[in-house]
Amino acid sequence: MIPALLGLASALGLGTADFMARFSARALGATLAYAVVLLIGALATTVWVVATGTDLIWSTYGFALAVAHGISVSIMCILLYQGMARGPVAVVAPIVATHPVPVLVVNVLMGVRPRAIEWAAMAAVIVGGVMISRHAVSDAPPGEAKANRTTVLIALAACLAYVAIVLTGQAASPVIGAVETMLIGRWSGLIFIVLVLAVQKASLRVPASWWPFVGLQGALDSLGYLAFLAGAKTDAPHVTMVVASAFSVVTVLLARIVIREDVTRMQWAAIALIAMGTAVLSGN
């Protein structure tokens, strides 16, 4: 029950925060929008650690993994926010959700031998991803096809970055704990983002009217990642990952309900393939 609830909290938190990124990234720019989200997450995690008296564990190995995890999250989220700002949401979110496939590929290279059901699930995810990508380009008006092709490439890059998030996060959490992994990851990721903004010489001005919106987005983002990392310490971490993989479905549903984004039957079929394949791969 607990692993499933943590997965549900992760899916709802990340899925909603990702949808909100469509608006904040358009208004503030993807990098600055995520910098604010990350700042809120870093401060909230720090307050939580102090308030709860969480014991911090020193481990050079765990610290290095947590730093790598934080930087990976930052890179993935900048790409994801760029993709969400460009849209369509029903293209970006499902492609990013195919990350268990490259995770399995890495495991195969490390000597893991997938079972037949895992190969079938991987095939389903790949077919779903191809369907989403082709639909985004082939069915789009001529003027939008090139833009959508770029969006697909951004989403694929975010998917690959997500692989690093999963591998580093699930390796660090059992060593130093989920909260400490998130604490170190958030602050290291924030330092990385600040360096990126400095190189870009971007404006750091955030209109006062956007702070409540981005504040809520940051809280939901932090909830999603903390629940995901906490699930890695349960007796059934695969259950958490399976349920959490539904974050893309949450994002697409919100896009359909809130902004009335068109989602065709082919897209729904592709999303279903990706969700089912992801669930199988995450649970094995």
KEMARMI-541543 format. One record per residue (C-alpha): residue in one letter; y, x negated, z. Coordinates in steps of 0.1 Angstrom, whole numbers, padded with zeros to 4 digits, always signed. Example, Ala and Ser with C-alpha at 12.3 -4.5 7.8 and 13.67 -1.06 7.14 Angstrom:
2
a-0045-0123+0078s-0011-0137+0071
END
This chain:
284
m+0000+0000+0000i+0025-0027+0010p+0021-0048-0022a+0025-0017-0043l+0057-0007-0024l+0071-0042-0028g+0064-0040-0066l+0081-0006-0068a+0111-0019-0050s+0112-0049-0073a+0109-0027-0104l+0136-0002-0093g+0160-0030-0081l+0157-0053-0112g+0155-0025-0137t+0186-0008-0124a+0205-0041-0121d+0196-0051-0156f+0208-0018-0170m+0241-0022-0151a+0245-0056-0167r+0251-0039-0200f+0285-0027-0187s+0295-0057-0164a+0286-0083-0191r+0307-0064-0217a+0337-0063-0193l+0335-0097-0177g+0313-0118-0200a+0276-0125-0193t+0281-0158-0174l+0309-0145-0151a+0292-0112-0145y+0261-0130-0133a+0281-0155-0113v+0295-0126-0092v+0260-0110-0089l+0246-0144-0078l+0275-0150-0053i+0268-0117-0037g+0231-0124-0036a+0236-0158-0021l+0259-0145+0007a+0236-0116+0014t+0206-0138+0017t+0224-0162+0040v+0236-0134+0062w+0200-0120+0063v+0186-0154+0073v+0212-0159+0101a+0209-0123+0114t+0171-0123+0115g+0168-0158+0129t+0144-0167+0101d+0128-0201+0107l+0134-0224+0077i+0107-0248+0067w+0115-0282+0053s+0093-0293+0024t+0105-0316-0004y+0080-0300-0028g+0090-0265-0018f+0127-0273-0020a+0123-0287-0055l+0104-0257-0066a+0130-0233-0051v+0158-0252-0069a+0139-0250-0102h+0133-0213-0095g+0170-0206-0089i+0181-0224-0121s+0154-0206-0141v+0167-0173-0128s+0202-0182-0138i+0193-0192-0173m+0172-0161-0178c+0198-0137-0164i+0226-0151-0186l+0204-0146-0217l+0193-0112-0205y+0229-0101-0198q+0240-0113-0232g+0211-0093-0247m+0220-0062-0227a+0256-0064-0237r+0247-0066-0274g+0219-0039-0272p+0199-0020-0279v+0185-0019-0244a+0152-0004-0257v+0148-0037-0276v+0158-0063-0251a+0141-0050-0219p+0106-0046-0234i+0106-0080-0251v+0116-0097-0218a+0088-0078-0201t+0062-0095-0223h+0065-0127-0201p+0030-0124-0187v+0017-0134-0221p+0033-0169-0222v+0023-0172-0185l-0013-0167-0194v-0009-0192-0223v+0003-0218-0198n-0027-0210-0176v-0050-0214-0206l-0035-0249-0213m-0042-0257-0176g-0079-0249-0180v-0081-0212-0172r-0105-0192-0195p-0093-0156-0199r-0118-0128-0200a-0122-0104-0230i-0100-0078-0213e-0072-0103-0208w-0074-0113-0245a-0072-0076-0254a-0043-0071-0231m-0024-0101-0245a-0030-0087-0280a-0016-0053-0270v+0015-0070-0255i+0020-0091-0287v+0016-0061-0310g+0041-0041-0288g+0066-0069-0290v+0063-0072-0327m+0067-0035-0331i+0099-0035-0310s+0113-0065-0329r+0105-0052-0364h+0119-0018-0356a+0151-0033-0343v+0157-0051-0376s+0140-0030-0404d+0152+0004-0392a+0187-0007-0384p+0216+0000-0408p+0224-0031-0430g+0254-0040-0409e+0234-0040-0377a+0202-0058-0389k+0216-0093-0385a+0231-0085-0351n+0198-0070-0339r+0179-0101-0351t+0201-0123-0330t+0195-0099-0300v+0158-0102-0305l+0160-0140-0304i+0181-0139-0272a+0155-0116-0256l+0127-0139-0266a+0145-0169-0250a+0150-0148-0219c+0113-0140-0219l+0104-0177-0220a+0128-0184-0191y+0111-0157-0172v+0079-0177-0174a+0096-0205-0154i+0108-0179-0128v+0073-0166-0122l+0056-0200-0121t+0082-0217-0098g+0087-0186-0076q+0051-0179-0069a+0045-0216-0063a+0074-0220-0038s+0070-0188-0019p+0037-0197-0002v+0050-0231+0008i+0084-0222+0023g+0084-0184+0023a+0100-0158+0001v+0133-0156+0020e+0138-0194+0020t+0128-0196-0017m+0154-0170-0025l+0181-0186-0003i+0177-0221-0019g+0173-0205-0053r+0204-0184-0051w+0227-0212-0040s+0213-0238-0064g+0216-0212-0092l+0252-0205-0082i+0260-0242-0084f+0245-0243-0118i+0265-0212-0130v+0297-0227-0116l+0291-0259-0137v+0284-0237-0168l+0317-0218-0162a+0336-0251-0157v+0322-0265-0190q+0331-0232-0208k+0366-0233-0192a+0362-0196-0187s+0385-0173-0167l+0372-0166-0132r+0393-0135-0128v+0374-0103-0119p+0395-0071-0118a+0394-0054-0084s+0381-0022-0100w+0349-0040-0110w+0340-0054-0076p+0322-0023-0062f+0302-0020-0094v+0291-0056-0096g+0286-0056-0058l+0260-0028-0061q+0245-0047-0091g+0242-0078-0070a+0226-0060-0041l+0200-0043-0063d+0193-0077-0081s+0187-0094-0047l+0165-0065-0035g+0144-0068-0067y+0138-0106-0064l+0132-0106-0027a+0106-0078-0030f+0089-0098-0058l+0088-0130-0038a+0077-0112-0007g+0048-0097-0027a+0035-0133-0034k+0027-0136+0004t+0007-0104+0007d-0031-0102+0004a-0027-0087-0031p+0001-0105-0049h-0012-0093-0083v-0006-0057-0073t+0031-0065-0067m+0034-0082-0100v+0017-0053-0119v+0040-0027-0104a+0071-0049-0107s+0064-0054-0144a+0076-0018-0149f+0112-0029-0145s+0117-0027-0183v+0106+0009-0183v+0132+0017-0156t+0159+0000-0177v+0150+0019-0209l+0148+0052-0191l+0182+0047-0176a+0196+0038-0211r+0181+0070-0225i+0194+0092-0196v+0228+0076-0190i+0241+0064-0223r+0218+0086-0245e+0205+0056-0264d+0180+0067-0291v+0144+0057-0283t+0121+0065-0312r+0084+0074-0309m+0075+0040-0322q+0096+0023-0295w+0080+0044-0268a+0045+0035-0282a+0055-0002-0282i+0068+0001-0246a+0036+0018-0235l+0015-0010-0251i+0036-0037-0234a+0035-0019-0201m-0003-0014-0201g-0010-0050-0214t+0014-0064-0188a-0003-0045-0160v-0037-0058-0170l-0025-0094-0174s-0005-0093-0141g-0035-0079-0122n-0060-0105-0133
END
